[in-house]
Amino acid sequence: MPLASGELILLFFSFFIVAVLYSAVGFGGGSSYLAILTLVFTSFFAIRSTALLCNLTVVLGSCFLFYKSGHLSIKKFLPFIVTSIPFAFLGASFQLKEHVFFIILGSSLIISALALSYQTLNLKSQVSVKKYPNYVSYMLGGCIGLLSGLVGIGGGIFLAPVLNHMKWDKPIVIAALASFFILVNSVSGIGGLFVSNSFEVFWAEVIWLLVAVILGGQLGVRLSIGKLSSKRIKLLTALLVLFVGIRVLLKNGLQLTIFS
């Protein structure tokens, strides 16, 4: 569906800003891409597919830079990934009714935003890392992978607040894990959409959006690695996630339920 040039320019800058904010704290931005796309795309499948592609594009660059800086350990992150990939694929293959999809997404985002805000306001300069058995990582990976597949985003925005609360590792390492988690789940989610014949992309518009998130993602992750994201960036991101969650729940979830 072709967009007017003015709409495309506005989308470009919106996606750029979202990519900067989210990548600065280890996220891909899928939740906000979904909310923005509901304003211009009418196809539910195109909205999910485009958000996953943008997510994947952002975190590809983020993971590369986190790896170069020594914060991304494949071996340490593997237990989360082993279970998240099949469950994200499974979640994406479910063809949820549109209002159910948005209710799950909106509710999840609101909870994640409140958790991120609370943790940011109570963040201490020194974090005492706790050790957990491997089965905890496998369980978290599977559960959050399934949720991320259902709602069409990478899941890092759900995983990071949980791990920060558990004091699983330093914030910068958790941010690296969140990016890697989003990467593999986005690939798995796209695979699930293909299998269920739900993958739909308007390439003429989406190419420009991918350029926007590449530029924004590279800027954001450099802010994160150069000096771990300040409280202001984290709080601003949490507020954005909260706004998106409330809007999606009320406008795209509950409103669809009332009028269906």
Beta strands, then each sheet from edge to edge (+ up, - down):
end
